C-alpha cells in the first residue's frame, strides 16, 4: 500500500525544518512513500529549504500553488500524487516516527474514509506567555470538546480529525477540497463524508505535535480568521452542519456582552445582564487558570489573558463574518 503525503506551505521558514526532519525519520518504507509540498510562492527561505531536502531525498517534491491559499494547494497535490493512501500534513507540526505507519496500518484494518490521530499542542520557545497559550489551546474551555485536542485512550468515531488521511477513492466519491474556503476546508470535507454515510475514526496509537502561535497578537489574528471563516463556510456550503456547535460558542459569548450593552442605552437595567455575563465568564476562567497555574507552575495572568484573547478574537471574527454576508452573493 503506497502513501502520498501532501503538505501546503507558505513562508514556513521557522517551522519547515523540524517538519521535514520528522518526515525523514518516519519508519514507513521510503520505497512506498512520496511527499509533495505545495508552496504558495513563499517569500522567505521555505522553498530553498524544501528544495535542499528534495535533492537529498528524491521522494520529496515541491510544486507551486499560485493561488496561495490552502484548498488549491491540497487539490493540486492530490492530482499530482500517485499513492493508494493520501495523508495531509501541516508544516506547523512535527510527527513521531510511527505516525505514517500507524495510520496506514489503521486503514488496512478499519473500513473508514478518514483516519487521524490526536494533535498535541506545543510551542517552539518556552516563554511564560507561550507556555500559557499552549495550555489554553489544549484545554476544553479553550478549544471545546474536540477529541483530537483533549485526547483519547481508545479508537473511536468522530466528526473530524486533524490533517486527515484518506483512501484515494474518497475524493472520487465525495469530491475534492472546496476551493472557496480559505479555512475549514478539512472540517467541511469531513462533514461531507459523514453526510454521505462515510466514517471518520481517530486512533490512539500515534499523535502529531502542533506548534501554536506564541504571542497574543498572532493568536488573535489566527483565531479572528477562524471565527470569520466559520460563518463564511456555512454561507458558501449552505450547510449549517459543515461545522459543529462548539465553533459558534465564542460568538454567542461576544453577543451576550454586546447586545445587552447596546440595548442598555435604551433601557439601563440591561447593562446588568452584560455585567453578569462578563462576571460569570471571568470567574470561570479565573478558577480554571488558577488550577492550571498551580498544577503547571505557569503565570496566572497570562492564562486569563489567553482565554480572553482566544475567545474574543474568535467571536469578533464570527461577528465580522455575519456583517460580511451583507455584501456577498451566493
N, C-alpha and C positions, 0 to 999 in steps of 0.2 A: 504494500500500500504506500503510494508516494504522497509526499506532503509539499504543498506550496504555501509558503509563509509570505504574507503581504503586510506592508507597513507604510502608511502615509507619513511623510516628514516635511517639515518646513522650519528652517532656522533652529535646528536642534543640536547645534554645536556643543552645548553644555552637557547634553544627555546621551547623544548618539553613540559615543564610545562605549559606555557601560552597557547600553542595549545590545550592540553588536557583539561585544565580548561575551555576554551571556548567551547569545545565539551560537557563537562558535563553540562554546563549552557544552552544548547540548549532547546528550548521549544517543540521540536519534541518528541512524545511519546517514551519512552525508551523501551517499550514492542515491538515496531516495528523497533528497531534500533540495528545494530551491527557495531562495529568499529574494523577494522583489521589493525594493524600496521605491516608492513613488514620490518624487520630490516636487514640491510646489514652487520651484525656481528659487531656492534659498539664496539669501544674500550674504550669509556668513560662511563658515568653513564646512558646513554639513556635507555638501556634495563632494568636496575634496576628501573628507574623512571616509565616506562610504566608498568612493572610488578607490581609495587605498586598500580597503578591505577586499573589494571585488577583484583586485589584481592578485591578492594572496589566496583568495578562495573563489574559484570560478562558479560556485553555486550561489554566489551573491550577485545580484544585478541592480542597476539603478535605471529607472525610467523617469520620464518627465511628466509632470502634471501641470500644464499651463493654466488650467482653471483655478489652481491654487487652493481649493477647498477640499475637504476630506472625501466626500462621496465620489467625485470623479476620479480621485486617486485610487480608491478602492476598486472601482469598476474597471479602470484601466489595468490595474494589477491583476485582477481576476481574469480578464480577457487575455493577458499576456502569460498567464500561468498554465501549467500542464498537469498538476498533481491531482490525485483522486480525492484528497482532502485539502481544503483551503482554510488556513488559520490566519486571523488578523492579529497583529501586534500593535503596540503603541510605543513610540520612541521615548516617551517619558517614563518608561518602566524597564525593569530587569527581570530575568526569569531563571529559576533554578534549573539544574542540568537535566532533570527528568520532565520538564514542562511539556515538550513536544511529545515524547514517548508516552507519557501518562494519558494525555488527551487523545492521541491517536489510538492507543490501546482501548480506551473507553469507547471510541467509535466502532471498534471491532466487535465489542460485546453488547453495546447498547443500541437499540433501534431508536435513535434520537436524531433530530435535524440540526441541532446546535448544541455543542458541549463546551463548557468552560470551567473555570476554577475560581477560587477565592482570590480577591485582589487586596493585598495588604497595602497600607499607606505608609510612606516614609518620606524623609527629606534628605537632601544631599548634605546640607550644612546644619549641624545640630545646635543651632542657636536657641535661646529660650523661647523666642517668638515662633520660630519654625517648628519646634517640638510641640508647642501649644496647638498650632494649626494642624499638625499631624494627628494629635489625639482627637480633636474635634471632628476631623474628617473620617475618623474610624468609629465615632460614637453614634448610636441610634438617634439621639436627639439632633445630631448634626446632619446626618445623611439619610435618616429614615430606616426602614426595615429591610433594606436590600440584603439578601442572604450573602451575596458575594462580597459585601463590605463588612457585615457583622460576623461572618464566619459560619462554618458548618462542620459537622462531625460525620455525617453520612451523606451518601449520594441522594439527591432529591430533584424533583421537577421545580422549575422557577419560571418567572416571566421574562427574564433576560439574564445574560451573563456578560462579564466584561470582555471586550475584544472579540470573542466568538471563534468558533471552529465548525465548519460545515462540510458535508459531503458535496461534491461539485454539483450533483443534480438538484440540490436545494435551490440554486439560483435559476435553474430551468423551470422549476415548479412554482416558486414564489416570487421570482423576479430579482433584479439587482438592487443595489442601494439607491434610494431616492435622491437624485442629484439636486433637488430643490432645498434639501435640508442641510444647512451648514453644520448643525449639531443634531443629536438624537437619531442619526441615521441607523445606528446599530439597534437602538431600542425599537424604532419603528419597524425594522425588518423582523425583529423577534416577535412583535405583536402580530405582524402579517403572517408569520409562520403559525402562531398559535390559532389565529382565526381560521387558518386553512386546515386545522386538525393536526398540526405538527407538534413535536415535543422538544422542550429545551431542558437540559439537565446540567446541574453543577456537580462536580466531583470533589472529594476531599483529598485526593491523592497528590495534589501539587498546588501551586499558587503562583501569582505574579506579585511584584512589588512596584507600586506606582509612586513616582516621586512628585509630591504636591508642590504647589506654589508656596514660597517661603515668606512673602510679605503680605500685609493687609491689602495693599493696592492691587497686587497681582491676583490675590484671592478674590477680591471684589470684582475685578474685571472679568475673570473667568466665570464666576457664578452669575454675574449680570447677564452674560451671554447665554448661560444655561437656562436661566429663567425666561429670557426673551424668546429663545427657540422652543421652549415648551409650548408657548402659546402659538407660535407660528407653525409648529409641527402639527398641532391639532387643526389649524386653519387649512394648511396645504393638503393634508391627508383626508380631511373631513371625517376623521375618526377620533372621538374623544379617548377611546381606549388605546390609541397609539402610545399613550403614556399611562402612568399609574397615579393614584390619588396622592401619593407622597410627593409627587413633583409639583403639586399646586398648594401645599400647606404653607410655604413661605409667603405666597401671595395672599392667602387667607389671613395670615398674621398681620401683614402690612395693611390690608384693608381694615382689619379690626382696629388699627390705630388711626388711619387716615379718615375713614368715613365718619366716625363719631367726632373727630377733631373738627372737620369741616362743618358738619351739621351743628356742632356746638355753637357756632357763631349765630345760629338762628334759635337754638334752644340750649342754653348753657348747661343744663344737667347732663347732656350727652358727653361733655368733657370728662365726667366721672367714669363713663364707660371706657373711654380711651385710656384714662389713667389706670383703670382696673386691669385692662388687657396688658398694658406695659408692665404693671407691677407683678402680675402672675408670671409673665414670661421672665422678668428679671429675677424673681425669686427662684423659679425652676432652674434657670441657667446658673445662678449663683450656687445653688445646692450641688448641682452636678459638677460644676467647675471646682468647688471646694473638695469634693470627693476625689476627683481626678488629680488635683494638685497634691493632696496628701498621699495618694497611692503612687503617683509617678514622680513626685517631687518637682512639680512644674509651677510656673508663675500663675497664680490665680487670676490676676487682672488680664493677662494675655489670653487666658482661656475664655473668660467672659467676653472680652472684646472680639475674639474669633467667632463665637456664636453669633454675636450681633452683626458683625461684618458679613458672615456667611448668609444668614437668613434675610437680612435687609437688602443686600445686593441682589440676591436671588429673587426675592419678592419684587423689588423695583424693576428688575429685568422683565418679569412676567407682566407687571403693570404697564411697562413701556410697550410690551408686545400687544396688549389689548388696545392701546391707543394707535399703534401702528396698523392694526386691522382696518381702521377707518380709511386708510389710504391704499389698501391692497385690493386688487381684483383677483378673482379665482384664477 
